[in-house]
Amino acid sequence: MKKLTAIAILAAASASPAFAQYASAFAPHWYIGAGAGSGHFNVSGSDLTGLNDAQVDEKDTAYTVRTGFRFHPNMALELGYYDLGSYAFHGSGIGQVDGTARAKSFGLSFVGLVPLGQAELYGRVGFARSELKVNASTELVGAPFNAKEKQNEATYGVGARWNFGRNIGVFAEWMKNDKIEVDAYMVGVDFKF
């Protein structure tokens, strides 16, 4: 136990000058970014339509556009829009049902960052206003069915960024909202100014 404590103290002492140098050179800044990737809809066809044999296309392209203010070497506030994809579904019971479910979200997050030289690891947690819009048609009714559900929810995620200089970096991120059943995996670019 004493050896582990000594190693931890030595590691902290050796990291302190590097952190102090980074913190003293840090200047608060704004950034904007955009990314794209894959959304994964985690809802079964029977949950979505009520039909036991209904199938859902579980993957689609997801996008994000975001802006943030980094006010500390380890902290930022970020405002982001996420288009989480459009997912087709098909099923049959008494009649054929076909439709799409589209998910999108707009949120504000607190971002905690761990600088590692040119690389950074980060995690986010925040508040989102999200929407799931369902459009469907069925043989029995003949007319289309449209429903829109908006909700407030928690949003969270983790990611990594590689900085190519003072003003540009690339990121890879996983994010999820508390109620909309979509996981998004994205890569993109952030511009600092």
N, C-alpha and C positions, 0 to 999 in steps of 0.2 A: 504494500500500500504506500509506503514511503517513497519507493522508486517511482510509482505512477504520479504521486503528487509532485515530486521533483521534476519529472519530465513535463508535466502540465505547466509548472511555473517557468521552466526554461523555454518552452514553446511560446508561452504568452509574452515573456520578456523579449524574445527574439522577434516576435511579430509586432510588438508595440512601436518600435521606430518606423517600420514600414507603414503601419496604419497612421501614425502621427504625421508622417510625410505626406501620405495621400490626403488625409483630412485637411492639412494646412494648405495644400494645393487645390483643394476642391472649391469650385465656384458653383452656386446654385444655377440651374438652367432649366429651360423648357425643352421638351422633345415632342416630336410627332412620329407616328409609325403606321405601317400597314403590313398586313400579312394574309396568307391564304394557306389552306390545308384541308384536312378531312374532318367532317363531322360524323358522329356515330349516334344514331337514334336508338335509344335503349327501351323502346316500348314494343310490346308484342302486338301482332295483328289483332288478336282477340281482345286485348285491352283497348285498342283504338276503335275497333268497329263493333265489338260484341259478337263477332262471328268466330267460331272455333277454327276454321280453316284459313282465316285471313292472313296474308303475307305482307310484310313491310320491307321496302328497300331500305336497308339499315345505314347506308353510307351516301354522303353527298359532299360537295365542296363547301367549305366554310370560309368566311372572310372576316377580317377585323380592320378597323381604322381607329386610332387612338391618339390621345395627346396627354402629356403629363408634365408635372413640375417636380423636379428633384431638388428638394430643399436641404438635403443632408446627404453625406456619402452613403448612408445606409437606408434612406427613406425617400419615398416619392408619393404623390397623389396622382391618380390617373383616371381619366374619363375615356370610356371606350364604347364603340358600337360593334356588335358581333352579329353578322348574318350567319346563323348556324345551319342553314341548308333547307332543302325542300325534299321531302321523302314520300315517294309514291306508295300506295297500298292498294291491295286487291283482295276481294273475298267473295264468297258465294254462300248463300243460305237459302232463304226463300227466293231471293233474287241476287243478281250480280251487283257488287259494290266496288267502285273505283274512285280513287281520289288522291289528294296530296295533303301533307301536313308540313307547314313551313314555320320555322322557329327563328326568332331574332331577339336580341337583348341589347339594352343600353344601360351602362352602369358606371359607378364611381368606386374606385378601389384604393386602399392603402397598400403600397408595395414596399416590402422589406428586401433590401439588397445586401449581398455579401460580395464585395470586390475581391477578385483574385488576379491581380495584374491586369492583363487585357480582357480577361473573362470576368463575368459576373453571374452569380446564381441569384434567383429572386423567387419570392412567393407573394401571392396577392390574396387579399380578402376584402370584400366590400358588399355593396348594395346594388341590386339590378332591378330594372323594370323590364319584364320580358313578355313576349307574346307568342302564342301558338295559334296559328290560323289553319283551319281544316276546311277544305273544299272537297265535296264528294258528290257522286251521282249514283243513283240506284235504278234498276229496271222497274221496280214496283211503283215507286213514287213518280218517277219520270222527271221531276224537277230537281235541280241541284240543291244540295244541302251545304250551307256555309255556317261556320261557327268560328268565333274568335275569343280566345281566353287571354286576358292580361293579368299579370300578377307581380307582386313585389316579392323578392327573394334574395338570398345570400348568393354571392358569386365568389369563386376561389380558383386558384391555379398555381402552378409552379413553372419555372422556365430558366433558361440560361441565355446569356448574351455574350457575343464576342465583339469587342470594339476594335475597329480598324484604324482608329485615330480619335481625335477629340470630337469629331462631328458625326460619325457614322458607326453603326453597329448592326449586326444581324442577330436575330433571336429565334429560339425554338421554344414552344410553350404548349402546355396542356392546361385547359380551363374547363370548368363546369359550373353550372348554376344549380341551386338547391332544389328547384322544382321542375324545371324543363329537363327532360331526360335526354340531353345531348352532351356527349363529351366531344370537345374540339381539340385537335392536334394541329398546330400551325407553325409556320416559319415565316419570317418577314424581316423588314428593315426599319430601324429607328434612326431618325435624324435629330441631332442635338443642336440647339442654338441659344 
